Amino acid sequence: MIHRGFVFTERDEYEKAFAEAWNYPAKASLLTSLIAYTTGAGERERQILTMDSEYTLQVLYRLGFIWPITSGDYFRRFMVMLNGLGFFKETGDIE
């Protein structure tokens, strides 16, 4: 069961909350897996390349490769799994 609510935010709100989390050691230790995706001092910001996969998708569909759209149930199970791994655990949480 997920014990925390999730709030969808704009990018600037997310970046502010992310930056503030680094000031708390208990939270910062949980963010270490995201370090590879941050831009450090003196680094250039990474650019996401645009792409169009329409042709590839059409070829795969015609060859019989079909996959389901990610459902709300899949997302819920994914969040439960992350919670079970302690991803959302904070110091002082009661199990």
All heavy atoms as an XYZ file, in Angstrom:
783
protein
N       0.848     -1.194      0.000
C       0.000      0.000      0.000
C       0.880      1.238      0.000
O       1.877      1.299      0.696
C      -0.909     -0.024      1.216
C      -1.785      1.167      1.331
S      -3.037      0.900      2.571
C      -4.103      2.197      2.139
N       0.495      2.228     -0.747
C       1.242      3.479     -0.808
C       0.735      4.391      0.310
O      -0.459      4.611      0.451
C       1.068      4.160     -2.172
C       1.574      3.222     -3.267
C       1.800      5.488     -2.208
C       1.290      3.712     -4.655
N       1.662      4.922      1.096
C       1.295      5.740      2.249
C       1.398      7.229      1.981
O       1.082      8.025      2.824
C       2.182      5.386      3.444
C       2.056      3.953      3.846
N       0.963      3.463      4.515
C       2.871      2.906      3.646
C       1.118      2.173      4.728
N       2.271      1.805      4.209
N       1.860      7.613      0.824
C       2.047      9.021      0.518
C       1.251      9.395     -0.729
O       1.121      8.625     -1.653
C       3.510      9.310      0.267
C       4.322      9.060      1.513
C       5.659      9.677      1.417
N       6.514      9.560      2.551
C       6.484      8.696      3.522
N       5.573      7.797      3.582
N       7.354      8.698      4.496
N       0.788     10.611     -0.737
C       0.098     11.103     -1.917
C       1.113     11.578     -2.942
O       2.230     11.963     -2.599
N       0.739     11.552     -4.185
C       1.598     12.032     -5.253
C       0.947     13.252     -5.863
O      -0.258     13.279     -6.088
C       1.798     10.949     -6.322
C       2.582      9.792     -5.822
C       1.936      8.701     -5.271
C       3.964      9.809     -5.877
C       2.661      7.637     -4.788
C       4.691      8.751     -5.393
C       4.045      7.658     -4.853
N       1.763     14.244     -6.115
C       1.274     15.481     -6.690
C       2.009     15.717     -8.005
O       3.236     15.695     -8.039
C       1.520     16.666     -5.730
C       1.044     17.962     -6.355
C       0.847     16.417     -4.401
N       1.264     15.904     -9.061
C       1.869     16.229    -10.340
C       2.103     17.732    -10.355
O       1.212     18.507    -10.016
C       0.965     15.799    -11.490
C       0.844     14.308    -11.589
C      -0.197     13.640    -10.979
C       1.802     13.577    -12.274
C      -0.295     12.260    -11.058
C       1.717     12.199    -12.361
C       0.667     11.543    -11.748
N       3.331     18.138    -10.719
C       3.692     19.546    -10.671
C       4.301     19.990    -11.992
O       4.643     19.177    -12.841
C       4.734     19.809     -9.567
O       5.947     19.149     -9.906
C       4.246     19.349     -8.214
N       4.460     21.278    -12.099
C       5.193     21.844    -13.223
C       6.677     21.625    -12.966
O       7.102     21.418    -11.834
C       4.889     23.337    -13.371
C       3.451     23.644    -13.705
C       3.019     23.072    -15.044
O       3.853     23.007    -15.970
O       1.852     22.690    -15.165
N       7.469     21.699    -14.020
C       8.900     21.401    -13.913
C       9.605     22.301    -12.893
O      10.431     21.839    -12.122
C       9.566     21.511    -15.275
C      11.018     21.094    -15.242
C      11.616     21.072    -16.643
N      12.970     20.623    -16.619
C      13.356     19.350    -16.748
N      12.448     18.420    -16.901
N      14.619     19.027    -16.719
N       9.296     23.603    -12.868
C       9.990     24.498    -11.949
C       9.691     24.165    -10.488
O      10.571     24.229     -9.635
C       9.679     25.961    -12.263
C       8.199     26.290    -12.197
O       7.365     25.391    -12.394
O       7.875     27.472    -11.968
N       8.455     23.751    -10.196
C       8.111     23.338     -8.832
C       8.870     22.073     -8.441
O       9.368     21.954     -7.328
C       6.612     23.075     -8.716
C       5.749     24.297     -8.844
C       4.282     23.919     -8.802
O       3.813     23.500     -7.720
O       3.618     24.020     -9.849
N       8.947     21.121     -9.394
C       9.677     19.878     -9.149
C      11.156     20.174     -8.882
O      11.741     19.660     -7.921
C       9.549     18.934    -10.347
C      10.537     17.808    -10.327
C      10.337     16.703     -9.513
C      11.698     17.867    -11.107
C      11.262     15.675     -9.477
C      12.627     16.837    -11.073
C      12.407     15.746    -10.252
O      13.333     14.743    -10.221
N      11.778     21.021     -9.708
C      13.190     21.325     -9.550
C      13.463     22.017     -8.217
O      14.478     21.756     -7.574
C      13.690     22.160    -10.727
C      13.778     21.347    -12.002
C      14.143     22.166    -13.224
O      14.215     23.414    -13.134
O      14.360     21.544    -14.281
N      12.554     22.878     -7.767
C      12.716     23.555     -6.479
C      12.653     22.535     -5.337
O      13.494     22.544     -4.439
C      11.631     24.618     -6.301
C      11.726     25.362     -4.997
C      10.616     26.384     -4.862
C      10.678     27.028     -3.492
N       9.523     27.867     -3.231
N      11.660     21.639     -5.375
C      11.528     20.617     -4.327
C      12.721     19.672     -4.339
O      13.227     19.262     -3.280
C      10.234     19.833     -4.514
N      13.207     19.329     -5.529
C      14.361     18.441     -5.667
C      15.594     19.090     -5.048
O      16.350     18.461     -4.312
C      14.584     18.135     -7.149
C      15.621     17.091     -7.415
C      15.319     15.749     -7.289
C      16.903     17.446     -7.801
C      16.272     14.772     -7.544
C      17.863     16.486     -8.052
C      17.544     15.148     -7.924
N      15.814     20.382     -5.343
C      16.961     21.107     -4.798
C      16.869     21.206     -3.276
O      17.873     21.052     -2.570
C      17.056     22.496     -5.427
N      15.674     21.449     -2.740
C      15.497     21.551     -1.293
C      15.742     20.219     -0.590
O      16.228     20.178      0.526
C      14.097     22.065     -0.967
C      13.899     23.523     -1.320
C      12.466     23.993     -1.118
O      11.609     23.189     -0.693
O      12.210     25.174     -1.406
N      15.415     19.118     -1.253
C      15.596     17.793     -0.657
C      17.061     17.501     -0.374
O      17.383     16.758      0.558
C      15.003     16.713     -1.561
N      17.978     18.079     -1.160
C      19.414     17.846     -0.946
C      19.891     18.422      0.381
O      20.953     18.062      0.875
C      20.231     18.433     -2.090
C      20.150     17.607     -3.323
C      19.443     17.888     -4.448
C      20.778     16.337     -3.563
N      19.595     16.879     -5.367
C      20.408     15.913     -4.851
C      21.612     15.519     -2.808
C      20.837     14.721     -5.404
C      22.051     14.325     -3.353
C      21.661     13.932     -4.637
N      19.121     19.329      0.995
C      19.512     19.927      2.276
C      19.214     19.027      3.464
O      19.605     19.344      4.578
C      18.799     21.272      2.464
C      19.228     22.283      1.420
O      20.387     22.332      1.042
N      18.291     23.085      0.943
N      18.519     17.932      3.249
C      18.166     17.015      4.320
C      18.864     15.682      4.082
O      18.537     14.982      3.122
C      16.646     16.820      4.381
C      15.915     18.110      4.654
C      15.425     18.889      3.602
C      15.750     18.573      5.947
C      14.778     20.083      3.838
C      15.097     19.770      6.197
C      14.611     20.510      5.143
O      13.973     21.701      5.390
N      19.832     15.312      4.938
C      20.612     14.082      4.712
C      19.770     12.837      4.477
O      20.094     12.017      3.622
C      21.450     13.953      5.987
C      21.567     15.350      6.508
C      20.263     16.024      6.142
N      18.682     12.670      5.202
C      17.856     11.470      5.037
C      17.239     11.430      3.648
O      17.148     10.368      3.028
C      16.762     11.417      6.102
N      16.818     12.570      3.154
C      16.232     12.624      1.822
C      17.312     12.571      0.742
O      17.134     11.926     -0.285
C      15.400     13.891      1.648
C      14.123     13.893      2.445
C      13.318     15.140      2.189
C      12.029     15.121      2.974
N      11.215     16.308      2.728
N      18.436     13.249      0.990
C      19.505     13.290     -0.001
C      20.032     11.898     -0.308
O      20.347     11.579     -1.452
C      20.639     14.196      0.484
N      20.096     11.041      0.696
C      20.595      9.682      0.459
C      19.671      8.902     -0.466
O      20.110      8.011     -1.184
C      20.767      8.932      1.782
O      19.513      8.702      2.396
N      18.399      9.256     -0.477
C      17.451      8.586     -1.363
C      17.535      9.106     -2.795
O      17.052      8.466     -3.715
C      16.022      8.771     -0.842
C      15.742      8.185      0.540
C      14.355      8.600      1.015
C      15.869      6.679      0.519
N      18.158     10.243     -2.976
C      18.242     10.862     -4.296
C      19.510     10.480     -5.057
O      19.667     10.873     -6.211
C      18.182     12.387     -4.158
C      16.924     12.953     -3.506
C      17.064     14.452     -3.328
C      15.698     12.625     -4.327
N      20.389      9.711     -4.434
C      21.678      9.420     -5.069
C      21.535      8.720     -6.413
O      22.376      8.903     -7.284
C      22.571      8.579     -4.144
O      21.873      7.383     -3.775
C      22.958      9.354     -2.897
N      20.492      7.934     -6.593
C      20.329      7.249     -7.872
C      20.002      8.214     -9.008
O      20.119      7.866    -10.176
C      19.237      6.186     -7.775
O      18.005      6.794     -7.441
N      19.623      9.435     -8.674
C      19.289     10.422     -9.696
C      20.452     11.348    -10.049
O      20.325     12.192    -10.932
C      18.097     11.274     -9.223
C      16.813     10.497     -8.940
C      15.760     11.434     -8.373
C      16.306      9.830    -10.189
N      21.595     11.166     -9.374
C      22.730     12.058     -9.606
C      23.166     12.051    -11.069
O      23.532     13.076    -11.624
C      23.910     11.681     -8.683
C      23.563     12.052     -7.241
C      25.197     12.364     -9.116
C      24.577     11.611     -6.229
N      23.125     10.908    -11.710
C      23.566     10.812    -13.106
C      22.737     11.697    -14.031
O      23.196     12.054    -15.117
C      23.488      9.362    -13.577
N      21.543     12.068    -13.614
C      20.665     12.845    -14.472
C      20.702     14.342    -14.167
O      19.994     15.115    -14.792
C      19.228     12.338    -14.351
C      19.117     10.888    -14.725
C      19.042      9.905    -13.755
C      19.136     10.498    -16.058
C      18.963      8.560    -14.108
C      19.068      9.166    -16.416
C      18.974      8.205    -15.433
O      18.898      6.891    -15.778
N      21.521     14.747    -13.203
C      21.601     16.160    -12.851
C      22.776     16.809    -13.575
O      23.719     16.150    -13.988
C      21.772     16.357    -11.336
O      22.983     15.719    -10.918
C      20.593     15.797    -10.565
N      22.703     18.108    -13.706
C      23.780     18.861    -14.337
C      24.626     19.473    -13.240
O      24.126     20.222    -12.410
C      23.202     19.972    -15.240
O      22.324     19.364    -16.182
C      24.299     20.717    -15.961
N      25.921     19.145    -13.226
C      26.831     19.666    -12.216
C      27.411     21.006    -12.635
O      27.233     21.472    -13.759
N      28.143     21.611    -11.697
C      28.779     22.901    -11.979
C      29.754     22.750    -13.145
O      30.542     21.821    -13.186
C      29.503     23.391    -10.735
N      29.682     23.647    -14.086
C      30.579     23.622    -15.225
C      30.171     22.663    -16.327
O      30.826     22.587    -17.356
N      29.110     21.909    -16.129
C      28.642     20.970    -17.155
C      27.582     21.632    -18.021
O      26.861     22.505    -17.574
C      28.029     19.717    -16.517
C      29.019     18.795    -15.883
C      28.342     17.520    -15.381
O      27.223     17.219    -15.826
O      28.933     16.853    -14.545
N      27.523     21.173    -19.236
C      26.455     21.630    -20.120
C      25.214     20.809    -19.843
O      25.295     19.625    -19.539
C      26.870     21.461    -21.567
C      27.974     22.409    -21.947
C      28.448     22.273    -23.356
N      27.504     21.655    -24.252
C      27.843     21.125    -25.404
N      29.101     21.106    -25.790
N      26.942     20.580    -26.194
N      24.077     21.451    -19.953
C      22.822     20.730    -19.758
C      22.635     19.725    -20.885
O      22.925     20.005    -22.041
C      21.651     21.706    -19.737
C      20.338     21.032    -19.388
C      19.203     22.014    -19.187
O      19.481     23.204    -18.988
O      18.057     21.572    -19.228
N      22.165     18.556    -20.529
C      21.952     17.513    -21.525
C      20.723     17.840    -22.360
O      19.724     18.339    -21.861
C      21.770     16.161    -20.842
C      23.045     15.679    -20.198
C      22.788     14.454    -19.323
N      23.990     14.008    -18.668
C      24.444     14.495    -17.516
N      23.788     15.463    -16.920
N      25.544     14.031    -16.973
N      20.805     17.539    -23.622
C      19.691     17.777    -24.531
C      19.046     16.446    -24.886
O      19.741     15.479    -25.180
C      20.205     18.439    -25.818
C      20.804     19.807    -25.608
C      19.758     20.863    -25.353
O      18.665     20.785    -25.902
N      20.080     21.822    -24.530
N      17.753     16.419    -24.865
C      17.031     15.227    -25.291
C      16.817     15.348    -26.800
O      16.282     16.351    -27.288
C      15.693     15.095    -24.556
C      15.945     14.898    -23.059
C      14.879     13.954    -25.134
C      14.694     14.846    -22.218
N      17.267     14.359    -27.511
C      17.127     14.384    -28.961
C      15.697     14.038    -29.351
O      15.097     13.128    -28.785
C      18.096     13.385    -29.599
C      19.573     13.613    -29.303
C      20.404     12.492    -29.911
C      20.022     14.960    -29.824
N      15.193     14.763    -30.317
C      13.852     14.454    -30.789
C      13.923     13.243    -31.710
O      14.944     12.988    -32.353
C      13.251     15.646    -31.552
O      14.084     15.959    -32.648
C      13.111     16.854    -30.635
N      12.856     12.503    -31.732
C      12.818     11.336    -32.599
C      11.376     11.057    -32.997
O      10.448     11.501    -32.346
C      13.410     10.112    -31.908
C      12.670      9.677    -30.672
S      13.381      8.184    -30.036
C      11.943      7.382    -29.422
N      11.239     10.315    -34.046
C       9.927      9.909    -34.517
C       9.969      8.400    -34.699
O      10.718      7.889    -35.525
C       9.600     10.615    -35.832
C       8.219     10.239    -36.347
O       7.451      9.604    -35.591
O       7.908     10.571    -37.498
N       9.185      7.707    -33.903
C       9.197      6.241    -33.961
C       7.991      5.678    -34.703
O       7.725      4.478    -34.639
C       9.250      5.673    -32.542
O       8.130      6.111    -31.812
N       7.274      6.528    -35.398
C       6.058      6.089    -36.085
C       6.330      4.954    -37.076
O       5.611      3.960    -37.119
C       5.394      7.265    -36.804
C       4.055      6.930    -37.419
C       2.997      6.550    -36.393
O       3.071      7.028    -35.247
O       2.100      5.760    -36.732
N       7.384      5.088    -37.869
C       7.705      4.054    -38.853
C       8.012      2.728    -38.158
O       7.501      1.674    -38.533
C       8.889      4.489    -39.724
C       9.316      3.423    -40.712
C       8.597      3.204    -41.874
C      10.435      2.622    -40.466
C       8.963      2.220    -42.781
C      10.814      1.643    -41.367
C      10.079      1.441    -42.520
O      10.447      0.457    -43.404
N       8.846      2.784    -37.118
C       9.213      1.572    -36.379
C       7.985      0.917    -35.764
O       7.824     -0.310    -35.810
C      10.235      1.904    -35.280
O      11.369      2.538    -35.878
C      10.679      0.671    -34.529
N       7.104      1.727    -35.188
C       5.880      1.184    -34.592
C       5.017      0.480    -35.637
O       4.484     -0.604    -35.384
C       5.079      2.296    -33.912
C       5.656      2.830    -32.609
C       4.854      4.040    -32.139
C       5.668      1.759    -31.548
N       4.885      1.091    -36.802
C       4.074      0.485    -37.859
C       4.664     -0.844    -38.317
O       3.932     -1.819    -38.525
C       3.947      1.447    -39.044
C       3.087      2.658    -38.756
C       1.669      2.272    -38.363
O       1.060      1.378    -38.942
N       1.154      2.937    -37.347
N       5.989     -0.908    -38.444
C       6.642     -2.159    -38.839
C       6.396     -3.231    -37.780
O       6.034     -4.370    -38.094
C       8.158     -1.949    -39.067
C       8.879     -3.281    -39.222
C       8.391     -1.062    -40.282
N       6.575     -2.869    -36.522
C       6.380     -3.846    -35.444
C       4.929     -4.331    -35.377
O       4.669     -5.519    -35.191
C       6.816     -3.254    -34.107
C       8.320     -3.048    -33.943
C       8.617     -2.272    -32.668
C       9.037     -4.387    -33.948
N       3.982     -3.428    -35.515
C       2.570     -3.824    -35.533
C       2.291     -4.801    -36.673
O       1.625     -5.812    -36.494
C       1.654     -2.603    -35.679
C       1.466     -1.807    -34.411
C       1.477     -0.417    -34.441
C       1.244     -2.431    -33.184
C       1.285      0.327    -33.290
C       1.056     -1.690    -32.025
C       1.084     -0.323    -32.081
O       0.902      0.414    -30.951
N       2.820     -4.510    -37.852
C       2.594     -5.379    -39.012
C       3.251     -6.739    -38.856
O       2.810     -7.730    -39.442
C       3.088     -4.700    -40.280
C       2.205     -3.526    -40.657
C       2.710     -2.783    -41.853
N       1.870     -1.617    -42.072
C       2.217     -0.582    -42.801
N       3.390     -0.570    -43.405
N       1.403      0.425    -42.939
N       4.313     -6.793    -38.054
C       4.977     -8.076    -37.775
C       4.327     -8.829    -36.614
O       4.765     -9.904    -36.246
C       6.465     -7.846    -37.474
C       7.308     -7.385    -38.665
C       8.716     -7.033    -38.196
C       7.357     -8.472    -39.739
N       3.272     -8.232    -36.033
C       2.535     -8.915    -34.972
C       2.972     -8.574    -33.560
O       2.517     -9.197    -32.601
N       3.871     -7.596    -33.402
C       4.283     -7.182    -32.062
C       3.275     -6.179    -31.530
O       3.121     -5.094    -32.081
C       5.680     -6.552    -32.090
C       6.771     -7.536    -32.387
C       7.181     -7.764    -33.692
C       7.371     -8.243    -31.360
C       8.186     -8.656    -33.973
C       8.388     -9.146    -31.627
C       8.790     -9.362    -32.941
N       2.579     -6.557    -30.482
C       1.566     -5.692    -29.887
C       1.793     -5.692    -28.378
O       2.007     -6.746    -27.778
C       0.149     -6.197    -30.208
C      -0.068     -6.173    -31.726
C      -0.897     -5.354    -29.493
C      -1.363     -6.816    -32.166
N       1.766     -4.544    -27.779
C       1.941     -4.446    -26.334
C       0.860     -3.534    -25.788
O       0.408     -2.602    -26.455
C       3.345     -3.934    -25.981
C       3.735     -2.712    -26.728
C       3.567     -1.421    -26.330
C       4.339     -2.652    -28.030
N       4.030     -0.574    -27.299
C       4.516     -1.294    -28.347
C       4.751     -3.611    -28.951
C       5.082     -0.880    -29.543
C       5.320     -3.189    -30.134
C       5.482     -1.846    -30.421
N       0.445     -3.806    -24.556
C      -0.644     -3.012    -23.981
C      -0.161     -1.619    -23.557
O       1.020     -1.419    -23.267
C      -1.068     -3.820    -22.753
C       0.159     -4.577    -22.381
C       0.882     -4.872    -23.670
N      -1.075     -0.698    -23.534
C      -0.789      0.642    -23.030
C      -0.653      0.526    -21.521
O      -1.362     -0.246    -20.876
C      -1.924      1.610    -23.411
C      -1.961      1.768    -24.928
C      -1.768      2.952    -22.712
C      -3.108      2.593    -25.441
N       0.266      1.277    -20.942
C       0.464      1.246    -19.489
C      -0.832      1.662    -18.807
O      -1.357      2.746    -19.048
C       1.607      2.193    -19.085
O       2.788      1.809    -19.787
C       1.868      2.128    -17.598
N      -1.310      0.803    -17.944
C      -2.587      1.059    -17.279
C      -2.376      1.666    -15.893
O      -1.269      1.645    -15.348
C      -3.359     -0.252    -17.130
O      -2.689     -1.111    -16.214
N      -3.460      2.155    -15.337
C      -3.421      2.669    -13.975
C      -3.053      1.575    -12.988
O      -2.346      1.820    -12.008
N      -3.519      0.358    -13.239
C      -3.196     -0.759    -12.354
C      -1.702     -1.060    -12.383
O      -1.085     -1.301    -11.347
C      -3.983     -2.014    -12.752
C      -3.690     -3.181    -11.841
O      -3.892     -3.044    -10.612
O      -3.240     -4.233    -12.349
N      -1.104     -1.028    -13.568
C       0.339     -1.262    -13.684
C       1.098     -0.190    -12.906
O       2.033     -0.484    -12.168
C       0.767     -1.232    -15.152
C       2.256     -1.382    -15.343
C       2.846     -2.642    -15.402
C       3.077     -0.269    -15.445
C       4.214     -2.783    -15.567
C       4.444     -0.392    -15.612
C       5.005     -1.652    -15.671
O       6.351     -1.778    -15.819
N       0.692      1.071    -13.067
C       1.340      2.165    -12.362
C       1.211      1.983    -10.856
O       2.174      2.168    -10.109
C       0.742      3.509    -12.800
C       1.370      4.684    -12.121
C       2.626      5.126    -12.502
C       0.712      5.342    -11.104
C       3.213      6.209    -11.873
C       1.292      6.422    -10.468
C       2.543      6.862    -10.852
N       0.010      1.589    -10.388
C      -0.206      1.379     -8.954
C       0.716      0.282     -8.440
O       1.369      0.431     -7.406
C      -1.665      1.008     -8.671
C      -1.970      0.827     -7.177
C      -3.335      0.174     -6.951
N      -3.427     -1.133     -7.564
C      -2.855     -2.257     -7.064
N      -2.139     -2.195     -5.977
N      -3.003     -3.405     -7.678
N       0.804     -0.850     -9.179
C       1.678     -1.949     -8.753
C       3.141     -1.523     -8.742
O       3.907     -1.908     -7.865
C       1.473     -3.176     -9.642
C       0.116     -3.839     -9.391
C      -0.068     -5.120    -10.186
N      -0.254     -4.796    -11.606
C       0.437     -5.347    -12.594
N       1.352     -6.256    -12.362
N       0.214     -5.000    -13.850
N       3.542     -0.696     -9.706
C       4.901     -0.183     -9.755
C       5.204      0.669     -8.520
O       6.257      0.533     -7.887
C       5.090      0.630    -11.040
C       6.433      1.282    -11.164
C       7.572      0.513    -11.363
C       6.549      2.661    -11.096
C       8.824      1.119    -11.486
C       7.788      3.265    -11.223
C       8.920      2.497    -11.411
N       4.265      1.547     -8.150
C       4.468      2.402     -6.983
C       4.498      1.581     -5.695
O       5.274      1.861     -4.788
C       3.380      3.478     -6.918
C       3.368      4.404     -8.128
S       4.968      5.111     -8.547
C       5.152      6.271     -7.245
N       3.650      0.554     -5.605
C       3.662     -0.337     -4.442
C       5.009     -1.044     -4.336
O       5.587     -1.179     -3.258
C       2.487     -1.348     -4.503
C       2.663     -2.450     -3.481
C       1.164     -0.633     -4.301
N       5.552     -1.488     -5.478
C       6.848     -2.152     -5.488
C       7.939     -1.198     -5.013
O       8.776     -1.559     -4.189
C       7.156     -2.664     -6.896
C       8.438     -3.472     -7.022
S       9.957     -2.556     -7.402
C       9.496     -1.534     -8.760
N       7.942      0.040     -5.505
C       8.932      1.016     -5.057
C       8.808      1.281     -3.563
O       9.806      1.396     -2.855
C       8.780      2.333     -5.829
C       9.251      2.336     -7.271
C       8.945      3.687     -7.916
C      10.725      2.020     -7.382
N       7.579      1.369     -3.085
C       7.350      1.576     -1.665
C       7.901      0.397     -0.865
O       8.537      0.573      0.176
C       5.858      1.768     -1.382
C       5.599      2.207      0.039
O       6.186      3.171      0.501
N       4.723      1.492      0.727
N       7.692     -0.825     -1.357
C       8.200     -2.018     -0.689
C       9.717     -2.064     -0.631
O      10.307     -2.662      0.274
N      10.370     -1.423     -1.591
C      11.834     -1.352     -1.594
C      12.360     -0.217     -0.720
O      13.559     -0.016     -0.611
C      12.347     -1.164     -3.027
C      12.143     -2.353     -3.960
C      12.525     -1.973     -5.390
C      12.968     -3.544     -3.489
N      11.452      0.540     -0.108
C      11.863      1.632      0.765
C      12.163      2.921      0.044
O      12.739      3.836      0.628
N      11.763      3.044     -1.208
C      12.073      4.230     -1.993
C      11.458      5.473     -1.395
O      12.018      6.563     -1.486
C      11.590      4.040     -3.428
C      12.064      5.089     -4.385
C      13.349      5.062     -4.885
C      11.230      6.133     -4.756
C      13.806      6.033     -5.756
C      11.672      7.114     -5.630
C      12.960      7.055     -6.129
N      10.308      5.374     -0.760
C       9.611      6.526     -0.205
C       9.802      6.654      1.303
O       9.211      7.497      1.929
C       8.117      6.442     -0.520
C       7.837      6.332     -1.984
C       7.360      5.155     -2.531
C       8.079      7.399     -2.828
C       7.112      5.054     -3.887
C       7.842      7.305     -4.191
C       7.355      6.131     -4.710
N      10.646      5.802      1.856
C      10.847      5.797      3.300
C      11.674      6.998      3.721
O      12.656      7.343      3.096
C      11.562      4.509      3.720
C      11.695      4.352      5.196
C      12.310      3.009      5.530
C      12.407      2.850      7.032
N      13.017      1.579      7.385
N      11.251      7.619      4.809
C      11.990      8.721      5.380
C      12.415      8.331      6.779
O      11.810      7.477      7.415
C      11.121      9.985      5.451
C      10.761     10.526      4.097
C       9.968     11.814      4.185
O      10.204     12.576      5.139
O       9.119     12.039      3.327
N      13.469      8.954      7.288
C      13.911      8.676      8.631
C      12.771      8.954      9.607
O      12.111      9.972      9.529
C      15.120      9.571      8.992
O      16.120      9.341      8.006
C      15.655      9.262     10.360
N      12.534      8.012     10.498
C      11.478      8.177     11.486
C      10.145      7.572     11.063
O       9.205      7.573     11.829
N      10.053      7.061      9.852
C       8.815      6.419      9.415
C       8.579      5.163     10.249
O       9.491      4.468     10.613
C       8.865      6.015      7.949
C       8.559      7.192      7.031
O       8.262      8.272      7.549
O       8.626      6.999      5.810
N       7.331      4.911     10.503
C       6.947      3.700     11.237
C       6.420      2.709     10.230
O       5.564      3.021      9.423
C       5.864      4.012     12.305
C       6.421      5.023     13.314
C       5.398      2.741     12.974
C       5.377      5.528     14.279
N       6.966      1.512     10.237
C       6.530      0.465      9.299
C       5.152     -0.023      9.646
O       4.767     -0.175     10.737
C       7.508     -0.706      9.334
C       8.876     -0.323      8.836
C       8.918     -0.037      7.359
O       8.205     -0.682      6.587
O       9.644      0.869      6.968
